[in-house]
Every structure is written in C-alpha cells, then in structure tokens.
Amino acid sequence: MFCIYSSTSGLVRAARLHPELAAQYAAVEARIGHRFRVDVSMAEVIAEAATGTVPVADWLG
C-alpha cells in the first residue's frame, strides 16, 4: 500500500484509506529512528491525512 516512490499526496491518500497500516508504519519508523522517506515521515503523512487538505484529484501527482 505504501511505496517510497509514491508522491506525498499519494501517501496521504493511502493513509486515509488504510489508517491502521499507516499507524503500523509510523510505529516502525519511530522504533527504528528512520523516516519513511528522506523528505517525509509517515507521522507527517498521517498528520496531513487527518487535515484533509490534499485534493483527491492530486493524489497521483
């Protein structure tokens, strides 16, 4: 579901669709001390998913 090559908006969309899996990724991220990607952490993705500010039409870009 979550791919390091996905756009940030794609990751946000995936987090909205699969919040439990996103939370598991965030837990692993916190446990190992590394971000999901260099430019974005799963915690940031989850926070953005909660705000609902990324348009659905933009999730591929």
C-alpha positions in Angstrom: 0.0 0.0 0.0 2.8 2.5 0.9 5.6 2.9 -1.6 8.7 5.1 -1.1 8.3 6.1 -4.7 4.8 7.4 -4.3 4.1 11.1 -4.3 3.4 12.6 -0.9 -0.2 13.2 -1.9 -0.4 9.5 -2.9 0.9 8.5 0.5 -1.7 10.8 2.2 -4.4 9.2 0.1 -3.2 5.7 1.1 -3.1 6.8 4.8 -6.7 7.9 4.5 -7.8 4.6 3.0 -5.7 2.4 5.3 -5.1 4.3 8.6 -4.3 1.1 10.6 -1.5 0.2 8.2 -0.2 3.8 8.2 -0.1 3.7 12.0 2.0 0.4 11.9 4.5 2.1 9.5 4.7 5.1 11.8 5.3 2.8 14.8 8.2 1.1 13.0 9.5 4.5 11.9 9.6 5.6 15.5 11.1 2.4 16.8 14.0 2.3 14.3 14.6 6.0 14.3 14.3 6.5 10.5 11.8 8.3 8.3 9.7 6.6 5.7 11.4 8.7 3.1 14.2 11.3 3.5 11.8 14.1 2.7 8.7 12.9 4.6 7.9 10.8 7.6 4.9 8.6 8.0 3.9 10.7 11.0 3.8 13.7 8.7 1.8 11.7 6.2 -0.7 10.7 8.9 -1.0 14.3 10.1 -1.7 15.5 6.6 -4.2 12.8 6.1 -6.1 14.0 9.2 -6.3 17.6 7.9 -7.9 16.7 4.6 -6.1 19.4 2.7 -4.6 17.3 -0.1 -7.2 17.2 -3.0 -8.2 13.8 -4.2 -7.5 14.8 -7.8 -3.9 15.5 -6.9 -3.2 12.1 -5.3 -1.3 10.8 -8.4 0.9 13.9 -8.6 
